[in-house]
Amino acid sequence: MDSTQQSLLDFFRRIALRDTVQIESIRKHVGFTLKDNQWLFRLSALHHYLQQLSPPGYVVIDYPSFRKLLYGIPINENIRPLGAEIIIADNQGRVDYSTYALVWKVPYRCCTENLRWRGI
């Protein structure tokens, strides 16, 4: 796994863990909707956000390369143990028009207790 792939996985893990700095950052981004148990986004908005954010290890790439990269890494396999999962919230028949959601499956306090128990 290269540094860009790892950086994307780390980004989604931080969101799954409800990192307060990361959550505040996505809350302020125009292209996202944040609800109690889910974060709604389109891939184009996520790409735009990450281009601006440029997390450590993340290489600025064009949108088609970004989509390919996203579908090539095991995001759900990495965030399910943390109590989260990415789903298609509104399927428009094309990935560019569909809305995705990172859904937190457990309440926040339970998630925190589970992470302590798992040593994360």
C-alpha positions, -999 to +999 in steps of 0.1 A: +000+000+000+015+034-010+014+065+012-016+080-006-037+049+000-026+048+036-033+085+040-069+080+028-074+050+051-061+071+080-085+099+071-115+076+071-103+060+104-101+095+120-137+102+108-148+067+120-132+075+154-150+108+155-118+128+158-130+162+169-107+182+148-115+162+116-153+163+124-152+201+128-133+204+095-159+184+076-187+202+094-175+235+079-171+221+043-199+233+020-201+199+001-208+178+032-238+171+055-231+159+090-259+144+111-259+126+144-251+092+131-238+099+095-216+120+073-231+125+038-208+133+008-204+130-029-171+118-043-165+151-061-169+170-028-146+146-010-120+150-037-122+188-035-120+187+003-089+164+003-072+185-024-075+215-001-067+197+031-037+178+016-033+153+046+002+140+053+011+114+027-017+124+004-006+132-031-027+157-051-043+137-079-069+143-106-105+132-099-105+100-121-074+088-104-089+096-070-120+075-078-099+046-089-078+050-057-108+050-034-123+019-049-090+001-047-085+004-009-104-016+018-121+013+036-150-005+051-128-034+062-107-008+082-136+012+097-161-016+105-142-027+136-144+010+147-182+009+145-186+027+111-193+018+076-196+036+042-229+030+023-246+044-007-272+067+008-287+079-025-280+058-056-283+079-087-270+051-110-236+068-115-209+071-088-204+108-096-240+116-089-247+093-060-245+104-023-225+083+001-226+081+039-202+072+065-226+058+091-216+053+128-233+021+139-228+026+176-235+056+198-205+078+205-199+067+241-202+030+232-177+035+204-152+052+228-156+023+253-151-002+225-120+015+213-105+015+248-114-022+252-097-030+218-067-009+227-072+015+199 
